[in-house]
């Protein structure tokens, strides 16, 4: 029973974030040498109404972050090569803090389920299926130490305490109390950094050896700031309001300003992440109303050209297709058919007509929904171009998995054609 009020407290924090801030995820080019650090070429990756935060690098091409979709926070996957965003999962719960598994094709995330449970899950990178990683702890924030070890902040009696979990033997060991949300493997070491709040007047960055439990003080944080990341094994980055700072251990006596990101529209830096090559920087943060207005203007100018033909904006187009996919996975025929025009046509690529009209389509899909109990479609990649959505999908049905591409065309808020490429 003790976990329930703790969960509500944490959920309340998430609610406040959603209600009071419109956070976005930005990607910067990063140049660092012995004398200075520069960040430039800011790009808003999320550009999405609501909460977009907790970014991390999946690899050199893909970026993960928590993003709002249809009133729920799910795992977004951004492709830097094509500038497109897809969704990793389709669970009923909301996901936060997505991170790559150290060695396999899986992604972990904290999930807040609708039944009130909060756990750390692993998600398959191929089909999005999830499994619980740590059953007995209410994990709020975490990082991977190795493929068998997780260091996390666990909710206990309205407090965040540091645990090390061994996934092989199922043990969970507490090593510290009153910790923050920032956990990072320190480059070129066998240590993990965390934020200690034992001293309320001065938070500290400390290191933990997860194998021995040894803890040492590294440095003081910026006043009241608990979000950091490592540029390399000796250099820390952090942000306060719109200003980015750095601290070079054993050289800098205090945090030194790098730049003010207000000119990029960021008013408050929250999360930071650096890639393995230390040449890219992810920053999540609150954005200014001016930035929102600029982005809205850009979106409007782009969609006005599309709306002459379709009367549907790019964001609405994606929302329609995603809502339709969710209804498909729920096998809800009424919700599924609502998104289609009366004269909808389904084609096999390039132009073989399979189904003509809504009623014929409804009959075909109702039989499919009624008889295939394991039916599920998972979007591996999504591209939105004007009034068209191109999904690379992996479909599970009758115990078999197949891959396909679906091209949706939307006009006046309804799907008018779908072309399938098997």
N, C-alpha and C positions, 0 to 999 in steps of 0.2 A: 504493500500500500504506500510505502514511502516514495516510490518512484513516480506516483501520479502527480503530486503537487510540483515536483521537480520538473517533470515533463511539461506541465502547464506553464511554469515559469519560463522555460526555454522557448516554448511555442509562442508565449507572449512576446518574447524578445524578437522572434522572427516576424510576428505580426506588426510590431512597432516599426521594424525596418521597412516592411512593405508599405505601411501606411504613411510614413513620414519622408521617405527618400526614394528618389528614382536613380538607383545606381546603375552604372554602365561599366563595361569591360573594354579597356583600351590596350592596344599593342604598340610598343615603341621600339625603334631601333636603338641599340645600346652600344656605345663606344667607350671603352675604358682603357686607360694606361696608368703608368705609375704616377702621373701628375694630375690627371683629371678624369672625370666621368661625364659623358654627355648622353642625353636622351633626346631623340628627335623623331619626326615623321609619325606623329600620333595618328592612330586609326581606331575608330569606335567599332569594335567587333559585334557588340550586342545590338545597339541601336534599337532598343526594345522598351516599351512602356513597362514599368515595374522593376522588380528586383533582379539584377544581373550581377553576380558576384562570385567570389571564391574560384578564380581562374587558376589553371595549371596547364603545363605542357604535357600532352600525351606523347608527342615525339616532335621531330623537326617540322612536320607538316600540320599536325592537328592540335587544337587547343580545346580544353574542356572547361566548362563553367556551369554554375547553377543559374537557371534562367526561368523567368515566369512564362507559362504557357497556359492559356485558358484558366487563369486564376490559380494555377498550381505551379510550384517550382520543380522543374525536372532537369535532367542532365543534357546540356547542349554540347554539340561537337562542331567546332568551326574548322573549316578547311581553308588554310591560308593560300593554297595554290589557286583555288577558284573563288574565294571570297564567299563561300556558301555555308549555311548552318543546317545541321540535321539534328535529330533527337535520338538519344541512345536507348531510351526506355519508354515504357507505356504503363507504368504501375499506377495504382490509385493513390499511393502516398507521394509526398514531396521529397525530393532528394537535394542534399547539400554536400559541399566539399568533395567533388569528384576528383579522384587521383588514380593514376595508372598503377596497376600491380607491378611490383619490381621485375618480374621475369616473364609472366605469361600474358595472353591476350584478354585480360580482364580489367575492369575498372571498379573501384570501390567508392562508396558514398554512404553518408548518413541518411537514413530514411525516416521520415515522420509519417507513420501509417494512420489511416483514418480511425482505426480502433484505439488510438492513443498510445501505441507502442513506438519506441524510438530505438533503432538498432543500426549497426554498421553492416552493410551488405556488400557482396561482390556481384558484379554484373558481367555477363559474357559479352565480349566485344563483337561476337558474331551474330548473336540473336537476342541479346538483352535480358536473358533469363537471369534471375537473381537467387543468391543463397546467402544465408546469415553467416557472418564471419565470427562475431562475438555475441553469444546468446545472453549472458548474464549481466552485462553492463550497459548502462545508458550512455553511450558514447556521444559526445557533442562535437569534438574536434580531434584530429588525429594526423599521424603521418606513418608511413612504412619505414621501418628500420632495415629489414630484409624480408625475404619472401615468407618467413614464418613468424615475424615479430612486428607488432604494432604498438606505437607509443601514442597515448590518447589522453584527452581531458574527459573525465567521467563525471556525470552529475550524481552527487551524493548530498542529500540534505541541503539543497539549495546552494551547494558549493561545487566548484570544479576542482577535481583532484587528479593527479597524474598517475596513470597505470601503464604497465608494460604487459602486453598479452602475448603469450606463446600459443600460436595456433596449432602446433603439433601436439602438445600435451594438455592444452586447454586451461593452463594456469593464467591467473591475472594477479600481478603484484603491484601494490601501491608504493610509490617512492616519494611523492610530494603532495602537499595540499595547497589550495589557493593558487591555482595556475591560470594563465591566460589561454587564448585560443590559437596562438601561433606556435606551430611545431615544424621543425625542419631538420632533415639530415644535414649535418655540417659537411661540406665538401672535403674530400681527401682526409677523412677521419673516420673513427668508429663511434662517433658521438651524435647525439640529437640535441638541438637547442630547444628551450622552452622559456616561457615568461613566468617568472615567479612574482606573486603579489603578496608574499608574506609580509613585506614592509609596505604598508598602505601609502606611505609618503614617498617612496621611491621604488618603483618596480625594477626588476633586474632580469637580464638575459642570463640564463644558466645553461650549462651543458650536462647531459646525462649519458652515462655509459649503460645502455640497456642490459648488457650482459652481467655487469658487476654491481650496478646500482650507484656507482660513484657520481656525485654531483659537485660541480664547481661553478663559481661565478665568472661570467665572461665580461659583462659590462652593464651599465645602467641603460634603461630605455629612455627615449624622449619622454618628457613629463606626460603621464596619462596615456601613453601610446603602447599598444600591445601587438602591433602588426609589423613584422620585419621579414626580410629574406636575405639570403647569402648570395653575394656576387661571386665570391670565391671563398677559400678557407680562412681568409683574414679580413674580408671586407663585408660589412653589413649595410643594407639599405633599409630605410624606414621613411615614413611620411607623416607630417602633421599638418592638418588642414590641407592646403593646396601645395605645400612645399615638400620637395623630396630631399632627404638628407642621406649622408653616408658616414660610416665610422670605420676607419682603418685601425684594426687592433695593433697595439704596441707602437702606434705612431701618432694617431689623433688623440688629443686629450679630451675632446668632446665631439659631439655630432656636428658635422659641417654641411652647410647648405649646398646642394647641387643645382637646383633650379626650382622656379615656381611654375606649377602647371596650370595656373589660373587662365593663362592665355589659350590653353587647350580645352578650357571649359570645365576642368576638374576643380571642385571647391573643397573636397575632403577626401583624401586618400585613405582607403581602408585596407585592401589586400594587395600584396605584391608577390611576383614570382619571376624568376630568371631561368632561362633555358640552359641546357647542358653546355652550350658553347659560350655562354655569357655575352651574347650579342643581341638578345631580344629580352624585353622587359614587359610583363603584364602588370597592369595596374587597374584595380577596381576602385570606383569612388563615386561620391555624389557629384552630380553635374549641375551647372548653373542654369537658371531659367533661360538665359541667353543662348546657351548651347542647345537646349531643347527647342527653342524657337528656330534656330538655324537648321537643326536636323529636320524639324517639321517642314520648313520651307523647302529643303532639298527633296524631301519625300513627296511634297505636294507637286513640285514642278515635274518630278519624274512621273508621278501617277496621273497627272492631268492628261498627258499624252495617251496613256493607256485607257483612261476613263472615257475618252471620246468614243472608244469602241466597246469597252467592257463595263464601265460604270462601277468598277471594283478596284480598290487599291491593292498594291503588292502585298501589304501585310494582311489584308482581308482575304486575299487569294490563298495564302498559306494557311490562315486560320480555318478556312472552309475545308481544305483538304485534310488538315490534321484532325479536325472534328469528325470528319467522315471516316478517317482511319480508326479513330477511337471507337466509333460506333461499330465498325467492322470487327474490331477485336472483342467488343462486348457482345457481338452477334445480335445486336438490336436492330431489327429490320426497319422499324418505323423511323428511328433516329437516322439510320443509314440512308434511307431513301429521301429524306427531307432536303438533302443537299443537291439533288439532281433535278435538272429541267425536265419538263414533260416529254420533250422530244429527244432526250439524251440518246447518244449512240456510242456503243462500245466497239472498238476495232482491234483486230490483231494486226500488228505492224506488217506492211505499211498502211494498207487501206482495206483489209478484209472485214466487212461488217459482220459482227457477231450477234449483237442485240440492238434492236431499234425500238425506242420508246421506253417510258418509265415502267409501264405495267409488265412488259416482257422481262425487263431487267429485275423487277421486284420478285417475280415468280422464280426466276433462276437463282437469285441470291437467297431467297427464303428457304428453298430446299437445301442450299449449301449451309446456311446457318443452322438449320434444324438437325442436319445429319452429321456435321463435322464438329465434334465436341472439342478437339484440340486446335481449332482454327486460330491462327494468329499471324499477323503481318508486322514485320519489323523493318523500319526504314534505316538503311545503312548510309544513305547519302541523299540529300535533297538540294535541288537547285530551283530557284524561282526566277523566271524571266517573263516580265510583263504579266499577262494573264494566264501564263502556263506554269505548272508545277511539275517537275520531273523527279520522280522518286525511284531510287534503286532499292528494291524491296527483297526481303527474305521471308518467304511464306511457309508456315508449318501447317500441314493438313494430313490427317490420317496417318500420323507417324512419320511422314516424309517431309523433307525440306527442299524447297526449290527457290531459285533466284529469278527475279523478273524486274523489268523496268516498266513503270506506269507513267504515262504523260497525260496530265489533267488539263483541260482547257475550261476556263470559267468566264461566264458572261452574266452580268447583272445579278451577281451573288449566287449563281447556280452552276453546277458542273454540267457542261453541254456535251463534251466528248471525253472519252478515255481511250487511249491507245496503249495496248499491252505489247511489250517485246519480251518474248520468252528466252 
